[in-house]
Amino acid sequence: MELIERGRGMTLNCNISIIFTVKNAGIGLYMTMESLKVTRTRLPYEVIIVDEGSIDGCCDFLMYYHFPSPLKLLKGRPGIPSRNLAAAHASGQVIIFCSSSLYFEDDCLELLSRRIIDEEVDAQSPRISIQALAGSSKGLEGCGGILDSFATYPLLYEGSDELCWLSPDCWAVNLQRFRDLGGVEEGFSSKELETAEFSIRLWLTGGSCKIQEEATLTAVYRPNFSYEAESYRWEDDLLLLSHLHLSDENIHKCRQLVLQCSGPEVLQHEREIVRMAASSRYKYASRRKREDSWLFNRFKVGV
């Protein structure tokens, strides 16, 4: 595995590990790092970047990049979720997963970390202000059913800071809690449903997701280039999530959504998905404290 470290003379007594997983991010990663560089914070942090096989050179600038905190660049590995790979190299008490679309605000790292460090919350996300540039897209909108709920952020419980699922653009969690839950699940092609699955698992095993109302970050969605139109299939991701956690009734509803939107040919992978999910479903079921119907009823999620 390729590992490049910058800032070796700096302290590794970090409160926070900020993690980016990128693939063909264009100028986005550079702009995000420049924003982070000038963000005011009193907490020591490190940055870990996982390059998932970019061909656009979006990480090339890091070889000679001056950054005031420790910086690690990892090469993604097939079969290992990039977020798990980065977490294995993290030294912070809190890990913050970020997209390469973000612009940071002063003191946001404290706001995202303090309640987790103080063990007041399990995981949290900030408010996200979205700027979508011409030609950009986020992929899940307009598909209907539970996918519309996944595309809704923040989806809050009435009168509280309880959040149904964390933002795929930015979410913070205690590192040990992340490891105890087994990290993110293998097999997802999108960060959106990978994040939703972890959020559901956290809720169903007795934890919770919260929004940090005092922190607002901006996400700038830029156009996708032709080489980014690759193997993302929301259908497989949805079926995997459903077979990991949902009741038979809700699995059937997800399958019907796939059929309605994409036709029967996309179900050809379902048997393999069921096989892949079986051991994890059994493991998670043994730790379950809540049913998926409780979660969906609480947040008024339509399946």
C-alpha positions as CSV (number, residue, x, y, z in Angstrom):
1,M,0.0,0.0,0.0
2,E,1.3,3.4,-0.9
3,L,1.5,5.9,2.0
4,I,2.9,9.4,1.8
5,E,3.2,11.4,5.0
6,R,3.9,15.1,5.4
7,G,4.6,17.0,8.6
8,R,6.4,14.2,10.4
9,G,8.0,16.6,12.9
10,M,4.6,17.7,14.1
11,T,2.7,16.3,17.1
12,L,0.5,13.2,16.5
13,N,-1.5,14.0,19.7
14,C,-4.5,14.8,17.5
15,N,-8.0,15.3,18.8
16,I,-9.4,15.0,15.3
17,S,-8.7,13.1,12.1
18,I,-10.2,14.7,9.0
19,I,-10.7,12.1,6.3
20,F,-11.3,12.7,2.6
21,T,-12.0,9.9,0.1
22,V,-11.6,11.1,-3.5
23,K,-11.9,9.9,-7.0
24,N,-11.5,12.3,-9.9
25,A,-12.3,15.3,-7.7
26,G,-11.0,17.9,-10.2
27,I,-10.1,21.1,-8.5
28,G,-12.5,20.3,-5.6
29,L,-9.9,18.7,-3.3
30,Y,-7.5,21.6,-3.7
31,M,-10.1,24.2,-3.0
32,T,-11.3,22.3,0.1
33,M,-7.8,21.9,1.5
34,E,-7.2,25.6,1.0
35,S,-10.4,26.3,2.9
36,L,-9.4,24.0,5.7
37,K,-5.9,25.5,5.9
38,V,-7.2,28.9,6.9
39,T,-10.1,27.7,9.1
40,R,-9.7,28.9,12.7
41,T,-9.4,26.0,15.2
42,R,-7.9,25.4,18.6
43,L,-7.8,21.6,18.3
44,P,-4.9,19.8,16.9
45,Y,-5.9,17.7,13.8
46,E,-4.5,15.5,11.0
47,V,-5.7,15.0,7.5
48,I,-6.0,11.6,5.8
49,I,-6.8,11.4,2.1
50,V,-7.6,8.2,0.3
51,D,-7.2,8.3,-3.5
52,E,-9.6,5.8,-5.0
53,G,-7.8,5.5,-8.3
54,S,-8.1,9.0,-9.7
55,I,-7.0,9.6,-13.3
56,D,-7.5,13.4,-13.4
57,G,-4.5,14.2,-11.2
58,C,-6.6,15.7,-8.4
59,C,-4.2,14.6,-5.7
60,D,-0.9,15.5,-7.6
61,F,-0.6,18.8,-5.8
62,L,-0.3,17.1,-2.4
63,M,3.3,15.9,-3.2
64,Y,4.6,19.4,-2.6
65,Y,1.7,21.0,-0.7
66,H,2.5,23.1,2.4
67,F,-0.1,22.3,5.0
68,P,0.2,23.3,8.7
69,S,-1.0,19.9,10.1
70,P,0.1,16.3,9.6
71,L,-1.1,15.0,6.2
72,K,-1.3,11.4,5.0
73,L,-2.1,10.3,1.4
74,L,-3.2,6.7,1.0
75,K,-3.8,4.6,-2.1
76,G,-7.2,2.9,-2.1
77,R,-7.3,-0.8,-2.0
78,P,-9.9,-3.1,-3.8
79,G,-12.3,-4.8,-1.4
80,I,-11.6,-2.4,1.5
81,P,-13.9,0.6,2.0
82,S,-11.8,3.7,1.8
83,R,-13.3,5.2,4.9
84,N,-12.3,2.1,6.8
85,L,-8.8,2.2,5.4
86,A,-8.4,5.8,6.5
87,A,-9.8,5.1,9.9
88,A,-7.2,2.3,10.4
89,H,-4.5,5.1,10.1
90,A,-6.3,7.6,12.2
91,S,-4.9,8.8,15.5
92,G,-7.7,11.2,16.5
93,Q,-10.3,10.6,19.1
94,V,-12.9,11.9,16.7
95,I,-12.9,11.2,12.9
96,I,-14.7,13.6,10.5
97,F,-15.5,12.2,7.1
98,C,-15.7,15.0,4.5
99,S,-16.3,15.2,0.8
100,S,-14.1,17.2,-1.5
101,S,-16.9,19.7,-2.1
102,L,-16.7,21.4,1.3
103,Y,-15.8,24.9,2.4
104,F,-15.2,25.2,6.1
105,E,-16.1,27.8,8.6
106,D,-14.2,29.1,11.6
107,D,-14.6,26.9,14.8
108,C,-16.5,24.2,12.9
109,L,-14.1,21.5,14.0
110,E,-14.7,22.3,17.6
111,L,-18.5,22.3,17.1
112,L,-18.4,19.0,15.3
113,S,-16.1,17.3,17.9
114,R,-16.8,18.7,21.3
115,R,-20.1,16.8,22.0
116,I,-18.5,13.6,20.8
117,I,-15.4,14.1,22.9
118,D,-17.7,14.8,25.9
119,E,-19.7,11.6,25.1
120,E,-22.9,13.6,24.7
121,V,-23.6,12.2,21.1
122,D,-22.5,9.2,19.1
123,A,-22.3,10.9,15.7
124,Q,-23.3,14.2,14.2
125,S,-23.3,16.3,11.0
126,P,-23.5,20.0,10.4
127,R,-26.0,21.9,8.4
128,I,-25.0,21.9,4.8
129,S,-25.5,24.9,2.5
130,I,-25.5,23.6,-1.1
131,Q,-24.3,25.4,-4.2
132,A,-24.8,23.3,-7.3
133,L,-22.9,24.6,-10.3
134,A,-24.3,24.2,-13.8
135,G,-24.0,20.6,-15.0
136,S,-23.6,19.1,-11.5
137,S,-25.8,16.4,-10.1
138,K,-26.2,14.4,-6.9
139,G,-27.8,11.2,-8.3
140,L,-30.6,10.2,-5.9
141,E,-33.2,12.9,-6.4
142,G,-36.4,12.0,-8.2
143,C,-36.2,8.2,-7.9
144,G,-39.1,8.0,-5.4
145,G,-39.7,5.9,-2.4
146,I,-37.0,5.7,0.3
147,L,-34.4,7.2,-2.1
148,D,-36.2,10.6,-1.9
149,S,-35.8,10.3,1.9
150,F,-32.1,9.5,1.5
151,A,-31.7,12.6,-0.7
152,T,-33.4,14.7,2.0
153,Y,-31.0,16.5,4.4
154,P,-31.5,17.2,7.2
155,L,-34.3,14.8,8.0
156,L,-35.1,15.7,11.6
157,Y,-37.4,14.3,14.3
158,E,-39.9,17.1,15.1
159,G,-38.7,19.5,17.7
160,S,-35.3,17.9,18.3
161,D,-31.7,17.7,16.9
162,E,-32.2,14.0,16.2
163,L,-31.1,13.2,12.6
164,C,-32.4,10.2,10.7
165,W,-29.1,9.9,8.6
166,L,-25.9,11.7,8.6
167,S,-24.8,13.9,5.7
168,P,-22.5,12.1,3.2
169,D,-20.7,15.4,2.8
170,C,-19.7,15.7,6.4
171,W,-20.1,13.5,9.5
172,A,-18.2,13.1,12.7
173,V,-18.0,10.0,15.0
174,N,-15.9,8.8,17.9
175,L,-13.2,6.6,16.4
176,Q,-13.6,3.8,18.9
177,R,-17.4,3.8,18.4
178,F,-16.8,3.6,14.6
179,R,-14.5,0.6,15.1
180,D,-16.8,-1.1,17.5
181,L,-19.6,-0.9,14.9
182,G,-17.3,-2.5,12.3
183,G,-16.8,0.7,10.3
184,V,-18.7,1.2,7.1
185,E,-20.1,-1.8,5.3
186,E,-18.3,-3.2,2.3
187,G,-19.9,-3.3,-1.1
188,F,-21.5,0.2,-1.6
189,S,-20.6,2.1,-4.7
190,S,-21.9,5.5,-3.4
191,K,-21.0,7.4,-0.3
192,E,-24.7,8.5,0.0
193,L,-26.0,5.0,0.7
194,E,-22.9,3.9,2.5
195,T,-23.5,6.8,4.9
196,A,-27.2,6.0,5.2
197,E,-26.5,2.4,6.0
198,F,-24.1,3.4,8.8
199,S,-26.6,5.8,10.2
200,I,-29.4,3.2,10.2
201,R,-27.1,0.7,11.8
202,L,-26.2,3.2,14.5
203,W,-29.8,3.8,15.3
204,L,-30.9,0.2,15.3
205,T,-28.1,-0.8,17.7
206,G,-29.2,1.7,20.2
207,G,-27.2,4.8,19.2
208,S,-28.3,8.1,17.6
209,C,-27.4,10.6,15.0
210,K,-27.6,14.4,15.7
211,I,-27.3,17.6,13.8
212,Q,-25.0,20.3,15.0
213,E,-27.1,23.3,14.4
214,E,-24.4,25.8,15.2
215,A,-22.2,24.6,12.4
216,T,-23.0,25.3,8.7
217,L,-20.6,24.2,6.0
218,T,-21.0,24.9,2.3
219,A,-20.9,22.1,-0.3
220,V,-20.1,23.2,-3.9
221,Y,-21.2,20.5,-6.4
222,R,-19.3,20.7,-9.6
223,P,-20.0,19.1,-13.0
224,N,-19.1,15.4,-13.4
225,F,-16.6,14.7,-16.2
226,S,-17.0,11.9,-18.7
227,Y,-14.6,9.6,-16.9
228,E,-16.6,9.8,-13.8
229,A,-19.6,8.1,-15.4
230,E,-18.7,4.7,-14.2
231,S,-20.2,1.7,-12.3
232,Y,-22.4,3.5,-9.7
233,R,-25.6,1.6,-9.4
234,W,-28.0,2.9,-6.8
235,E,-30.1,-0.2,-7.4
236,D,-27.5,-2.6,-6.0
237,D,-26.7,-0.2,-3.2
238,L,-30.4,0.0,-2.2
239,L,-30.8,-3.8,-2.3
240,L,-27.6,-4.3,-0.2
241,L,-28.8,-1.8,2.4
242,S,-32.3,-3.5,2.6
243,H,-30.9,-7.0,2.9
244,L,-28.6,-5.8,5.7
245,H,-31.2,-4.2,7.9
246,L,-34.8,-4.1,6.7
247,S,-37.8,-6.3,7.4
248,D,-39.1,-8.7,4.7
249,E,-41.9,-6.2,4.0
250,N,-39.5,-3.3,3.4
251,I,-37.1,-5.4,1.4
252,H,-40.0,-6.2,-0.9
253,K,-40.8,-2.5,-1.2
254,C,-37.2,-1.6,-2.1
255,R,-37.2,-4.4,-4.7
256,Q,-40.4,-3.0,-6.2
257,L,-38.8,0.5,-6.4
258,V,-35.9,-1.0,-8.3
259,L,-38.3,-2.8,-10.7
260,Q,-40.4,0.3,-11.2
261,C,-37.4,2.6,-11.9
262,S,-35.0,0.3,-13.7
263,G,-36.7,-2.9,-14.8
264,P,-36.2,-6.5,-13.9
265,E,-32.8,-6.9,-15.5
266,V,-31.2,-5.0,-12.6
267,L,-32.3,-7.6,-10.1
268,Q,-29.9,-10.2,-11.6
269,H,-27.3,-9.4,-8.9
270,E,-29.7,-9.7,-6.0
271,R,-28.9,-13.4,-5.2
272,E,-25.2,-12.4,-4.9
273,I,-26.1,-9.4,-2.8
274,V,-28.1,-11.6,-0.4
275,R,-25.2,-13.9,0.0
276,M,-22.8,-11.0,0.6
277,A,-25.1,-9.4,3.2
278,A,-26.0,-12.6,5.1
279,S,-23.2,-12.8,7.7
280,S,-23.3,-9.1,8.4
281,R,-27.1,-9.2,8.7
282,Y,-26.8,-12.0,11.3
283,K,-24.1,-10.1,13.2
284,Y,-26.1,-6.8,13.3
285,A,-29.3,-8.5,14.2
286,S,-27.7,-10.0,17.3
287,R,-26.9,-6.4,18.5
288,R,-30.2,-4.9,17.4
289,K,-32.2,-2.9,20.0
290,R,-34.7,-1.3,17.6
291,E,-36.6,-2.3,14.5
292,D,-36.4,-0.5,11.2
293,S,-40.2,0.2,11.4
294,W,-39.5,2.2,14.6
295,L,-36.9,4.3,12.9
296,F,-38.9,5.0,9.7
297,N,-42.1,5.8,11.7
298,R,-40.2,8.2,13.9
299,F,-38.8,10.2,11.0
300,K,-41.8,9.6,8.7
301,V,-39.7,7.8,6.1
302,G,-41.7,6.5,3.2
303,V,-40.3,3.2,1.9
